[in-house]
Amino acid sequence: MVMNKSSRHAIGMALALAAQPILAQESPTTMANEATSSTPAESGNDPFIWLEETRSVPALSWVRSENERVDQTLGTDPRFAALKAEALAILDSEDRIPFVSFTPFGLLNFWQDARNPKGLLRLTTLESYRTDNPQWETVLDIDQLARDEGREWVYHGMSCLPPDGRRCMVGLSDGGKDADELREFDMETRSFVEGGFLLPESQGDASWIDDDTLLVSRDFGEGTLTESLYPYTTRLWKRGTPIADAPELFRGEPTDVSAGANLLRDSSGTIQARTAYRGLSFHERAYYLQRGDEWVRLEMPEKSALFGIVDGHILFSTDVPWTTGGSTFPADSLVAADLEEWKADPNGAAKSLVWAPGERQTKQGAAITANSMFVNLLDNVRGQVLRFDYEDGAWVSRRVPLPENATVNVSASDDESDQILYSVTDFLTPTTLYYSDGSSVPEIIKTSPARFDAAGLEVEQFEATSSDGTQIPYFLVKPKGMVMDGTTATLLSGYGGFQVPRLPGYLGTTGKLWLERGGAYVLGNMRGGGEFGPEWHQTAIRENKQRTWDDFIAIAEDLVARGITSPEHLGIQGGSQGGLLVGTAFTQRPDLFNAAIVQIPLFDMLRYHEIGRGASWIGEYGDPRIAEQRGWIEPYSPYQKLAEETDFPTPFFITSTADDRTHPAHGRKAAARMSQMGQAYYYYEDMTGGHSGGVDNDQRAKLLALQNVYLLQQLMGGSGLHEEEQARP
């Protein structure tokens, strides 16, 4: 993405387990003539199609019945109350690090606790932030706003007009959906602007051009959304005029996944160019530069991106080798061109290499300050940060002195100065926050207290051999001196998709609720993720997606072979793409697991593109309406693999009614089919909260407690479903 100060702050938003999937592969419309089966025909053979109606009376009645059953089983376990209290104490703890972003008004933080379950947007100074008890000024009280308006508001961040940052657009989601309402907010008066800009609920965003003009990509009515239900038009909206009369600036195609125009700003906040993109697939984009009244398509690989402006240069990132101007730049590299030359002749401007990865290295995003660029780097799934400057006609990189063998990230950066914050953590070490003004060595400014007793634990990294011989790394967190006799209850987690890495991070609630009770934890780094760069991802998508599932199963088999655990004591957990991962694992190898937490999953892969925004992910999985591509998907689609004659482990499906990204129908239909077959299962649907779970800490703590009760019952023994409850009509 292009990084500039008008980008919406992500303060307070939970990191979704999935990448924000807003982009699809070949358009289903343009491929219609190649299709050999129509997905709507699948619905004729599906007795649970009615559960795809998100808020129909029958569907919600079914949901409430399932939720009540979970409350009466898992929720009545004697351990539930203690687990929830432990989780809530961590989530509401007053001594956790209040992460911030830099603004012209001070350090901005979004904070949720027992008194402010929906959250406070608040400000402090750097001087105060350095103390153990910062003094905060409330900017916006989301709880009060929700009470005043009778809405289930969830804060989605804000974007402000540089350089003074006074005028902002605040995102508010009703119930936690990805779609949100945007309202103009004045940071100086700490209030919404009466009669100011207001955009009703929609996907898409808005960027400030000046005090009275917005660049808006939203749902403008019929003919403005793609098949994936994302905007593909952008308008120029002037204050005081109806949005319906706003002139269209850029238009993609309805067969795109999404499309829109953006502003490319330098560190001073000055707009250097207007750019646009068309999302040809989740992983492929066509880029454009506005020159006069025309949009010039940029000669860039479709798997590349505009990265930002540093020291008078425009930077690009490419996921594939890029040959241009007689030079070839490796995949995953950073490439630069002189900004003014590029604006004058974008396709002819000379390009130069800024950085290329070494073996098992990959970049994980970057932050740009007034004078430098800081790149998060993974080296064999261990983090570091490199600082880049353009000096004497060449790019110079320096490693930032931060702890090694940890997960290191840029937490916040200031594009009006060189101030920067870094977070450092690992599985057993609470997060530490480092600060630098750009000239000094980073110093510790905040440290999170320990949330569980890690004294008797250790971390090891192993490799499993997948079915095609590829070595797949994984981390194991276990008790020191653990006897390798296969009796340790072990939770295996992973993701393996969309080039998103899963990295070591402080285990917090997992440590308290699971590790302290004697369990072990495993994090897999399967192909399809982003742990080792674009190729690690691209080698396990579409026709090769089964490789991700094979890698996960290989890790599970390796755990058993080493004596770490056994199928009786092995559970798996994943959300979103990770929910599909868990679904494929327990349906392909039901003998290998005794618990499966399937969170906000994709599950019916023969209809996924018809459910919610599923069509946007065709680039990752393929299109089941096309015979060849259906041949990739059908062998692993978990929903169709649920069969009466197979003895499956008892899964726990968890979804959200308000999830407008990964529709709850996937989990609903899976549970209903298992019920019909007489198979044991649990199903719980969070009726508020979106893709990232509950809207407040109390609900999040409940979900954590339910999951850990389930794991304790399945993997360590104890109360569970009575036989007569296992198959209910």
N, C-alpha and C positions, 0 to 999 in steps of 0.2 A: 504494500500500500504506500501511497505518497504520504509522508509524515509532515504535517504542518500544524500550526497552533490552533487552527479552527477545527481540527479533529476532535470528536466528542470525547471528553474525559471518561475513562472507564472506572472511575472511583466507585467503589461499593458494589460493582457488578460481579457476581460469582463467575469464575472462569469455567465456561462450559467444557464438559469433557470432549465435546466435539468442536472442531473448527466451525466458525460461523458459516454454515453452508448456504451461500447465496448464489452459487454459480453452478450447467448440466452438460452432458455430452451431446451426441447427435440429437437433433430435435425430433421428438416423436412425430410431429406433423410432417416434416420433410421426409421421414422414413416410412410413412404410412403405407406406401406401395410395396415395401419389402416385408411388412408384417404378415405373419402367417396365422396369428391368433390374436383376437381382440381381448384386451384385459377385461372390459366389462363382461365378457362371456365368462370369465373366471368367477364373477360375482354370482352367476346363476348356480354354481356348484358350491357356494359358500353359505352355510346356514347362519353364519354369524355376521353377515354383511351389515346388518342393522346396527352393529356396535361401532361402525364407522361414522355414524351420526353423532357428533361430539356431545351435544347437549339435548338430544331427544329425551323425552320422558322415559321411554323404556330403557334406554342406555344408562341414564343416570340412576334409575331405580336399581338396575343390575349392579352398578358401581357401588351404591350405598350398601347393598346387601353384602357384596364382597368385602367392603371396608369393615363392616360390622363383624364379619366372621374373623378377620384378622385381629380386630380389637378384642374379640372374645377368646382368641387363642393365643397368639403371640403377645398381645397386649395384657393378658392376665398372667403371664409367666411371672413368678416371684422376682425374677431378676430385672424385669422391665423398668420398674420405677427407678431403681438405682442406676441403671444404664442411661436412662433419659436424664436424670439429675446430673450425672457426670458429664454427659455431652453438653447439656445446657450451661453448666458452670464454665466449660471451656469456651463455648460460643459467645457467652455474655460477659466473659472476664474483662474487668476494667483495666487490667495490666497488659493486655495484648497490644501489639504495635499498631498505632493508628497510621496507616499508610496514607500518603499525601501526594498531591500534584502541585507543581509550582504555578502560581498565577500572579498577575500584577497586584492583586489585593492581599497576597500572603499565601500560606500553605493551606490547601483545600483538602478536607477529609470527609468521607462518608462513613457514618458510625451507626451501628445497630447494637442495642443492648436490651436488658429487661425493661428499662423505662422507655426506651425508644425502639420498639420492635420493627417498625417500618423504616426508621432511620432519621438521622440529622445530617444535613450538609452544613459544615462548619469550617471556620477559618482560625488560624493562629499565625504568629510570627515565627521566623526561624529561631530567634533567640528564645522564645517561649517553648518551642518544640524541642529544643535541646534539653529542657528540664524534665524531671520525673513527673511533673504535674502541669502540663501545658494549660494555658488559659485559652479557652475556645469561645468564639463568637458564632452564634447560630445564624446561618444564612437562610436555610429553608428547613422547616420541620415537616417531614413527610407524614408523620402520624397525625399532626394537627390538620394538614391539608386533607388527608383521607377522611378524618372525622367531619370536617366542615362540608365536604362534598359528597359524603356517603359512597366513596369509591375505594377499591382495594389497591391503592396506588403502590407501585414498585418503582423506585428511582432507577432511571436508565442512563444517567450521565448528562453532561451538557457540553455544548460547543459555543465558544465565545469569539467575538471579533477582535483580532489583534490590531494594533499592539496594546491598546489600553484594557481590553478584556471586559469592558463594562456590559456590552450588550451580548446576551447569551440566549440560546435555545435549549430549554430543559426538556428531557425526555421522561415521560411518565407512562408506565404500562399498567393497565387495569388487570390485576391478577397475575402479572408476571409473564404475559405473552411477549414474544419478540416484537410484535407490532406495538407501536406506542403513539402517544399524542405529544406534539411539540408545542411548547409555549414560550413566548418571549419573556425573559427575566432580566432585571436590572441589578447588577452586582453592587452598584453604589447605594441604591435605596433598599437593597435586600428584599425586593418584591417583584411580583409579576407585573408586567406593563399593561395598564388598563388600555384596551383597544389596540394592543400590540399584535404582532404576528402570532397566529394560532393555526396549527395544522392538526386536523382530526386524526384519529387512530389509523395507522397505516404502517406497512414496511417502508423502508427508504429513509432518507435523511435530508438535512438542509444545511447549507454552508453560507456564511456571511460574505458578501462582496463588499458592502459598505454599510453605513448606519441605516440605510433605508432600502437595502436590496438583498434578497436571498436567492441562492441557487437551490432549487427544490426538486428532488426526485421522490415522488410519492405516487399513491393511487389517485389518479385524477378522473376515475370513472371508466366507463366502457372503452376498451381499446388501448388501455395504458398499462396493463399488467401482462407479464409473460405467462406461459403455461405453468411455470413454477411459482406463479403468484407474486412475483417481484416487479417493481417498476422498471420500465425501459424508456421512459421519457424524462427530460429535465426541463424545467421552466425557470424563467427569470422573473421573480416576483417583486414588484415595487410596493413600498408601504402605501396604504390607503387605497389600493386597487383590489378588486376581487381576484382570488386565485384563478378563477375560471377564465379570466381575461389575460392572465399572464402569458406572454409569448413563449413559444417552445424554442429552446436553445439547441437541444440535441435529442435525437430519436434513434434508438436501436431497432431491433426487429422483435416481433412477438415470439419468434422461435428462439431468441436468446434466453439465457437463464435470468439475467438482469442486465441493465445498461444504465449509464448515467454520466454526467459531466462533473468534473472536479476542478478545484483551484490549486495551483501549484505555487506555494508561497516560500519565500526565503526566511531566514531567521529573524529578520526585522518585521515580518508580517506582510511585506509587500508582495502583491500578486505578480508573479513572473510569467505565468501562462495559464490558459484554460486548457485542460485536457479532458478526454472522455474515454470511455471503454465500452466494449460490448462483451458480455460474458458468453463466450461461445460454448463453454462447458464449465464445470466446477473448477477445472484446472487450466483452462485456456481462455485467453482474452485477446481481443484486438484493441489496440490503443490508437488514440487520435490526438492531434494538436490543433487548436483553433488558430488559423492565420487569416485575419480579416473576417470575411463572412463564410469561409470554407473550413471544413474539418479535414486535415491531412492525415491519412493513416500512416502510423509509424512502422518502419520496417524493423520490427522486433519479433523475436520468437513468440509464439502464442503462449508458451509457458515461461513468461518473464514478467517483470513489473517495473514501473517507475519507482525509484527508491527514495528520492528526496534531493535537496540541494545542500551542498557543502562547499564552502570556500569557492564560490563562483562556478561550481560544476554541478551538472545534473548527473545523478547516479542511477544505474539500472541494476537489477538483480535478475539472473537467468537460471532457470531450472534445467536447461538443456544446453549443450554446446552451441555457441553463437558465432557464426562466421560473418564478419562485416568489415569492409574496408581492407580486405586482404589479411585480416587477423582472425584467429579463432580463439574464443574465450571459453574456458571449461564450464561445465555445468556447476551451478551453485556459486558462481563467482560474482563479484561486484565489478561493474564497468562504469567508467566516467567519460563525460564529454564536456567541453567548455560550454557553459550555459548560453552565452550570447551567440556562439557559433551554432549551437543546437537550435536555438529559437529561429535563427536566420535560415538554416538548412537542416532540419531535424534528421533527415535520412543520409545526408552527406557529411555531417560533422564527424571529425576524427574521434575514435573511441580508444580508451586506454584501460589497462587492467589495474584495478585497485587492490583486489584480494582474490585468491583462489584457495580452495580447501586442500588440506593435506589428507592423507589416508585416515579414514574414520572420523573426519572432521566435517562439521556443517555449521552454517550460521543460523541463528534463531532470532532474526529481527534486529533492529537497531534503534538508537535514539540519536537525535541531532540537537546539539546545543548551538550557541551563537557562533562558535568557531571550530567545532570538531564533530566527528561522528564516532559513536561508541557501538560496537557490534558484539552481541551475545554470541559466543562460540561454544559449540559442543565438541569435545575431543574424547571419543570413546564413552559418550554419555556423561562426561564430566564437564563442568562449566568453566568458562573464563570470559573476560571482556577485553577486547582490543580497542584502542583509541587510534583513530585515523586523522591525519592532518595533511594538507597539501603544502609542502615546503620546498622552496627552490626548484619548482617545476616538477616535483615528484611526490607520490603518495608515500607517507611514512606511517608505519604502524608501531604501536608500543603496547605491551601487555599491561593492563591496570593491575597494580599489586593488591590482590585479594586472595583469600584462602584457597588452597588447591583441594582437589578431590571433593568438591561440593557442587551444588547447583547454584549458579551465580547469574543474576539478572540485573538489568537496569530497572530500578523501581520507578524512578521519576527523573525528568530532566527539564531544564529551563532553556528555551530557545532564545531568550533575551540576554542570557549570561551563560557561563559554563558550569553553573551549579548542577550537581547530579547526585542521585541517591542509588545505591546498590543494595540488593538483598542477597544474603548468603545463607544457605541451609543444606541439610541432608536429612536422611530418615530419622536420625536420633538426636540431631542438634537443632534446637529452636532457632527460628529465623533471627538473624542479626542484620541491622540496617547500618550501612556506611554512607558517609557524606563527604563530598569534596566540592570546593569552589572552582575546580577546574585546574588550579595551579598546585594544590596541595595533595599529598598522599591521602587516600581515603581513610577516614577515622570513624570508629564506632560511635553511632549517635543514639541507637535504640537496640535493645535486646529483649526478645520475648522470653518470659519465664518457661521453665520446663512444665509440660502438662502430664507427663507420665514418667515412671521410673525406668530409665534406660540403662541403669548400671549393670544389669545382668544380661544385656542384649548385645548382639554383634551383627555386622553386615558383611555379606560375602557376595561376590559376583561370579556366576557360572555361565557356561554356554551349553545349550542343547543342540542336538543335530536334527534338523528338520528332515522331512521325507525325501527332499532332493539333495541332501548333504550339506546345506547351508548351515553355518553356525549362528545360533540365535542367542544373544546374551539375555540374562535376567539377573535381578538382584534378589537376594534372600535376607530377610531380617528374622533372626531366630535367637532363642536363648543360648547363652554361652555354654559350651559343653553338652549341648543337646545330644541325647542318644539317638543314633540313626537306626531306629528299629521300626520306622513307619507309623508310629503312634501319635505323632505331633499333628494336632489340628492346624491346617494350613489354608490360608486364603490367597488365591492367585488372582491377580488383577491385570488388566491390560486394555489396550485401545486398538492400535494397528490399522489406522486409516487416515486419509486426508492429509498426509504428511505432517501429522501432529505428533510430537514426541511425548512420551511419558517419562518424567525425570524424577530422581530422588528428591523428596521434599519432606519436611518434618511431618511425622505421622499423627501428631496431635490426638484427635479423637480415636483414631485407629489404635494408637499406642495405649491409650487409657482403657478403651472398651474391649480390645481384642488381645493385644500383646501382653498386657498385665495379667490377663486371665490364662496365660500359657500358650496362646496361639502363635503361629509364625505367619509372616507376610511375604508375598512374592510379587514383584513387578516385572512383567515381561516386556521386551522391546522387539516386538514382531515386525516383519516386513509389512509395508503399508503405512507405517508411522513415519516420523521424520527424524529419528534418532541419528541416522547416518546420511542425511541429505536426500535430495530429490530421487536418486536412483533407488534408494531403500524403499521409497514409496512407490515409484512407478513400476517396479518389478512385481508388485502385488496388488494390481488393480484390474478391473474389468475381467478379461479372460483368465487372468492369473490370480484372482482374488482368493481362491482356495488356499494359496500359499500362506496367507495370513492365518487362516484357521489351522492349517497344518503346523505352523510355527508354534501356535498356542498349545496345541495338543502335544507337540514334541516337548515343550517345557514341562507340561503336566507329567508326561511319561518319565522325563528325566528326574523329576522330584521323587517319583515312586522308585525309580531304579537306584537312586542314591540313598534310599531309606529315609529321606526327609519326612515323607508322609506315605499314605496309602490311599486308595480310592475311598475307603470308608471315612477317612478324615480329611479329604481334599474338597475344598469349595472354590468356586470361581465367581468373579464379580466384574461387571462392566456396565457402562452407560452409553446410550446413543449408538454410535458405531460399535462401542464396546458392548452394548446390549446385544447387538447382532453377533458379535464375537462369541459371547457366552451362549447365545442361542444355538449357534452352529456347533459349538463344542459339546454341549450336553445332548444334542440330538444326534451328532455323528459318533460320539463316544460315551453313551450313557453309563457304560461300565466303569468309567474312569473317575467319576465325580459323585459326591453325595450331597452337594449343595450347589445352587446356581442362582445368584442374585442378578436378575435381568432388568436393568433400569432403563427407563425411557427408550425402549429398543426399537430398532427396525426388526421385523420378524416375518411378515408376509412379503417376501421379495418378488413374488409374481404380480403383486398389485401395488408395490410400494410407490411407484410413480403416480398412481391415482389417488393416493392417500396424503392429504395435507400438501406439503411442499416437496414431496418425494422426487418429483421430476428433476429437481435441481441437482440430484446426485447421480444422474445417469452416467456422468463422466467417471465416477468411481466404480460403479457396479455394472453398467450396461443397461440396455432397454429390453425388458422381457417380451415386448411386442414383436421383436425381430427374432426370427427363428434361431439364427446363429447365436445371438446374445442370450436368448432364453436358455440355450444349451449350456451357457456358462453358469447361469443363476439357479436354474431348477434343481440341480443336484445338491445344492447346499441350503436352499430356502427353508428355514427352520419350521415355519408354519405347516408346510406340506409334509414335513418329516415326522410330525406328531402322529403316531400310529398306535392302535390299541395293543398290538402284539408285543410292543417294546416296553420294557420296564425302565422308565426314566427315573432319575433322581427327582425329589420333590423340589421344583423351582419356586422362587419368589419373584413374581413380576411386580414392578413398581413403575407407575406412569403418573402423568399430570393432566388433568382436564384442560388446563390453560396452555398446555404445550402446543404452540402453533408451528413448531419446527418438526419435531418427531411426534406424530399424532398418537394419542393414547390407544387408537384402534389396534395397533400392532400387539400390544400387551393384552388388551381386552380379549381379542379374538383367540390368542394363544391360550389364555386361561379358560375361556369358554370351551374350546376344543378339548382341553385336558379334562374338564369337568364332564363333558359328553362321553369321553372315553373311560371314565372311571379312574383317572390318574390323580394322584395327590398333587396339590399345588397350593400356593398362596397368591392372592392378588390384592394389591392396595393402590388406590389412585388418589393422589394428592389433589383435592378439588380446588385449591388455589396454588399459586406458584406456577412457573413456566418450565422451560427446558432445564433450568438449573436447580429446581427443587423448591422447597417451601419459601413463602414470602417473608417469614420471620424466623428467629432462632428457636422459638418454642416448637414450631412445626418441623424445623430441620432436626432438632434434637429427638423428636418423636420418631422420625424416619430412621435416624441412626440407631435408636434403641430397638426398633422393630427388626432391623436388619441384623443386629448383633445378637438378639434373642434367637432369631432364626438360625444363625451360624452356630451358636452354642448348642442349640437343640440338635441340629443335624450332624455336627462334627464332633461334639464333646458329650453328647447324650443328654437326657433330661426330657422334660415335657415336650410334647409335640402334638400333631394332629391325631385324634383318636381314629381308630379304623373306620368307624361309621361316618366320620366327617370328611374322609379323604375324597370321596366322590359324591359331590352334591349336585342335584339337578339345577 
